[in-house]
Amino acid sequence: MSSVKLATLFAEKLPPQRAVPKPYITCPEDLAAKVGTTTRCKLTTDDGSTLGAAMGARLH
């Protein structure tokens, strides 16, 4: 999965917050479609705060 699509998917899965704009999310690399692969994405809020999140591949 491309890093752009991964960031978009991450943003869509966040629970909605009242009166809070969507955060800016970046993922540094594509995620291979192989079980066990991971990457860390970064979420940045309007005030500049950041939070990291691990994203992993799984098969359905």
N, C-alpha and C positions, 0 to 999 in steps of 0.2 A: 504494500500500500504506500502511495506517495506520502511524503511528509506533509504536504498541503492538505490532502484528503484526511490524513490522520488528525491533524489539528482541527479540521472542520468537524469531524466525528466527535472528538473530545468536547468541543464547544456545545454540540447538540445534546450530549449526554449529561451536561451539568444541570442540576436542578435550577429552575427559574428563581430569581430573587427579585423582590419588589423594589422598584426605583433604583436598581443597580444595573448599569449598562453591561453588556456582555464583555468579558475580559478578552484581551488579546492573547492568543495562544500560538506558540511556535513549537515545532518539532524539528530537531536538528538533522534528521536523516529519514530515509524511507524505512519502512518496517517490512522485512521479508515475511512472506506468507508461510512460515514454518513454525510449528509449535515450539515454544520455549524461547523465541527471539523477543527481545524487548528493546525499548528506547525510552529516553526521558524527555518529556515535553515540558515547556515552561509556560505558565499562566501569569500574565502581567495585568494588574488592575489599573484603573485610571490614576490612582495616587502613586503608582510606581512600585507597589508591593509585588513580590513575585512568589510563586509556589511551584515546585516541581512535582511531576506526576509520572510514574512509570506506566508505560503502555506496552501490552504484550499481545502476541498473536495466539489465536486459538482456532481450532477447526470446529465447525458445526456438524 
